[in-house]
């Protein structure tokens, strides 16, 4: 399962959920060619490993505050949250 997040729902969908299961966040944008290559690979892994972690996609244009808060300076950028 892949979940899309924004600045408004990041805390609920990532921080709170990471108390139950690790959450991997893919910070990306559709204009980024490497993001368009990495995204489907992460989605395939997430589908095969769905009991072990949740994949969340944070489009940097829809989550600019969150991207800055977690030090995303270039994309793609992938971060894992666990018990945050």
N, C-alpha and C positions, 0 to 999 in steps of 0.2 A: 504494500500500500504506500502510495506517495501522497504527501500532504503539501499543499501550497500555503505559504504564510506571508503576512504583511507585518508592518510595524505594530499594527493594532492587535493582532492575535498571536504574536511570537511568544509572549510569556505563557499563554495558555497551552499552545500547541507544542512548544519546545521545552521551556523551563519546567513547567509542572509535569509534563509527560515524562521528562527525563528522570523523574523520581521513581518511575515504574519500569522503564525500559530505556536503553541508550537511544538517543536521537542523533542521527547524522544529518547535518544541514549542508545543502549544496547552495552556495551563494553564486548566482549566475545571471545571465541576461541573454535574450534571444539574438542580439547582435554580435555575440562573442562566439566565433567559430570553435575554439577549444571547449567552450561550455556545451555546445551542441554535439560534440563528440563524447564528452565525459558523461553528460546527463543520461543518455540511454544505457550506458554501461552501469552506472550507479543504480538505475531503476531495475535493471535485470538482476543485479546482485541483491538488491533489497527484496525483490520478489522471491528469490530462492532462499533468503535468510530472514523471512518476515517474522519469525519467532524471536530473533536475536536483536533486531533493531528496527527503528522506523526511519524512513528517509523523508526529509522535509526539504522542499525547494523554496528558496527565498530569492525572488527576482529583485535585484538590487535597486531597481527603479521603484518598486513597491515596498521596499524595506530599507530605505536609505539610512534612517536613524539606527536601526539594528545593525546594519552593515558597518557603520562607523564605530558603534559601541564595541563590536567584537573584532575590530582591527582589520577589516577586509579592505585591502588596498589595491588588490588586483583580483581578477576572476579568470577562471573558476577558482573558488576557494571552498574547501570542505572542512567542516569542523564537527567534532562529536561532543555532545552534551550528555553527561551522566551525573545524576544526583546534584543538579545545580540549584 
